[in-house]
Amino acid sequence: MTEQEHAPLPMPVRAIAARYDVAEQAARRWTKDETFPEATKKGRWDPVLVDRWMRVNNPGAWAYAQRREGNENPLSLPELAENELLDARRFGEMMAYLRPNLPEAERAVPPTTIRGYEARGFVPVADRRPDDGKEPAVDFVGWYWSTVRERIYASRQLSATRVAATADADREQS
């Protein structure tokens, strides 16, 4: 049996946090979610099962880990020109790739929310605006595809908060 054929060793919380580049506290919250895989040993989890769970419950962190391992497009985002300009509606449609566990009709982030996120610094400031003096002139607020794509792949904890909040709410109701 070669080294590559060995089953991956179970991971402690510290390793889970390191793999997905989050605080140990976030990884610990994930392990307490009732849908998180069972520990294979006390305080250790099967990396394959954790990865499957992360793909569904925290695609931003999952994609981040996949990119660190060399997969440049783990979320299968569309292939667009780097400088293609997306309005707030299309930006929100791209954010849907981070929300696979919501009903399809609710995955896209509404344009008004994207603009509110911009105002509060949750998404980058738009690359182009009407009357910004750049050529060619544009008649809408827009972000380059490269800006949107990098924002999507920087979203390591977008779903983690929702998963933990859902688990906490379920425990309070019990």
DAJO-V142922 format. One record per backbone hydrogen bond with DSSP energy under -0.5 kcal/mol. NH is the residue of the N-H (numbers start at 1). CO is the residue of the C=O. Records with the same first field share a line. If there is no record, write none. Layout:
NH->CO, CO
//
This chain:
5->2
6->2, 3
11->45
15->12
16->12
17->13
18->14
19->15
20->16
21->17, 18
22->17
26->23
27->23
28->24
29->25
30->26
31->27
32->28, 29
33->29, 30
36->33
40->44
41->44
44->41
45->11
50->46
51->47
52->48
53->49
54->50
55->51
56->52
57->53
58->54
61->156
62->58
63->59
64->60
65->61
66->62
67->63
68->64
69->65
70->67
71->66
72->70
74->71
76->73
80->78
84->81
86->84, 143
91->87
92->88
93->89
94->90
95->91
96->92, 93
97->94
98->95
99->96
102->99
106->103
107->103, 104
108->104
109->92
113->110
114->110
115->111
116->112
117->113
118->114
119->115
120->116
121->117, 118
122->117
123->117
127->142
128->142
132->129
142->128
143->86
145->84
146->82
147->144
148->144
149->145
150->146
151->147
152->148
153->149
154->150, 151
155->152
156->154
161->157
162->158
163->159
164->160
165->161
166->162
167->163
168->164
169->165
170->166
171->167
172->168
173->169
174->170
//
